[in-house]
């Protein structure tokens, strides 16, 4: 809302109202608002969503059903068919080689009168639209119609986004008027030296060409958004984004934190008692973190790596360094299940070292919560694990100097900033088991340095992944029985808790009972769902870890944080219902021990082509990075992240997740335009503030 208000305020200073344009009254102006158009000047930046090439009309017999085509011919007749409101307006057109019928359904009286007046029989017209057929005759429904001379085509015609109640002709006319009257008021925010270095045309020239391309332009490049004119607008937007990130990072770097040196005695003691050696990748990560935390500037680093690569241990050692230096450290996880798993793991290590650690989640209340908060503000406890409860009002720390955020993309920028305000200027270590492709990381984590753990612990055996269909269900049951007979345990995961009438899916609660009563009555079967209380979940997981349950029927509550080395088989029912990376996360729950593990993907009967593609990908690779790239390509960044980033700017022209090369160039240009201690031109300051709202308004100046 703040951003919208600032844009409206900016628009007021830019003059012409929409209703000042010919043909736009209050009703149409209100409908334009759903397209983000509030003032006439906004129309200049409403880019066409597609372009139709009408430069070379086709002969009617040469057009095919389903294709978009432009034909030139003579109107033979104009007539109505049907009765009352179900009437159809039909215009017959011939080009001397064939005949096509133009049709408008449920048309208004004004349409027929307009066509009869402008295009009476005998008029040469250009008709553009999607070709269909009915009873063997070619038809074109609701085509664009214009008069044509014998020696001219229709040119390259822009097609704009529409809102309900606004026609393409209305939008085109409004845009053309706005461009002709207001384009000269547009100033180019990119300095000339930057435009020359990156071979960018001017902003006015680019906008003019995109709204009215000459017949010689490459229509395919225009439709792909790959023209040099598109590139100019995308670059400007990505540059504005990068300048905002740079301003935010500069503001962070201007703060001062308490430096912490690596190699403390607690760290050395931990290394002696651990029953395994750290991987080279873990040691490299600790070196990166140690170098950052030894500086007086707060660390802002992303630690990414696949499921089971040892990120938590790197984070814990970093927390120990802070603890021994006399400061406090917290680890914040997105769910109680994951927070409690981290607490179980870390508290075992802390017990060996004699270091107290506290858990703070929504389920910690009463006397226990009061005790945790008291020791936090006194500094008696130095290590804390928790959920968003750590950033709630009333939670205070004596001297917080390290904040570790796990699965950062589930929180968003603003929650990370809220955690930072719990200390003076704490160091930040952000962890994610979602390997982020570089093009995506520059957007989501553009203000963070990145460390990647790309090595798995020694002895880890890759999980074999196989796809079973419904006809293979008996084979799946046999695999479960053999696994239990060998003394190992099994997960069976379902997408739903209970059956619903809307989806014909197997559900966890009903199937757990089915397994107990009918399929495996001799086995001990547990049930774990997200609807259980935290204590109920803990009780079930403890029984499963202890081996009291041989099979655990579960929903996706086990996606992260559950570690049972004796579980070596996972069955995922209706695997086609899951995203690629969710399948990868689930699969990561097995293969935690020294035995060979298997993941069976049960594919439902109504699986789509895209779903089958996902299952094929997950069955062929265990690499989280390969899976992340494929997931981003298939589903796009919104679904890939699961939730929208809080504080993430919107883009009108660029696709920030797919414009990797252009994003890198914009990043280079941003460093040129905003050197250390430098200032931006006033016009660019305004652009940055408009995109980033108030988040960087106090960190950047002209």
Buried (B, 14 or more C-beta within 10 A) or exposed (E): EEBEEBBEEBBEEEEBEBEEBEEBEEEBBEBBEEBBBBBBBBBBBBBBEBBBBBBEBBBBEEBEEEEBBBBBBBBEEBEEEEEEEEBBBBBBBBBEEBBBBBBBEEBEEEEBEEBBEEBEEEBBBBBBBBBBEEEEEBBBBBBBBBEBEEEBBBBBBBBBBBBEEBEBEBBBBBBBBBBEBBBEEBEBBBBEEBBEEBEBBBBBBBBBBBBBBEBEBBBEBBBEBEBBBBBBBBBBBBBBBBBBBBBBBBBBBEEEBBBBEBEBEBBEBBEEEEEEEBBEBBEBBBEBBBEBBEBEBBBBBBBBBBBBBBBBBBBBBBBBBBBBBEBBBBBBBBBBBBBBBBBBBBBEBBEEBEBEBBBBBBBBEEEEBEBBBEBBEEBEBBBBBBBBBBBEEEBEBBBBBBBBBBBBBBBBBEBBBBBBEBBBBBBBBBBBBBBBBEBBBBBBBBBBBBBBBBBBBEEBEEBEBEBBEEEBEEEBBEBBBEBBEEEBBBBBBBBBBEBEEEEEBBBBBBBBEBBBEEBBEEBBBBBBBBEBEBEEBBBBBEBBBEEEBBBBBBBBBBBBBBBBBBBBBBBBBBBBBBBBBBBBBBBBBBBBBEBEBBBBBBBBEEBEEEBEEBBEBBBEBBBBBBBBBBBBEBBEBEEBBEEEBEBBBEBEBBBBBBBBEBBBBBBBBBEEBBEEEEEBEEEBBBBBBBBBBEBBBEBBEE
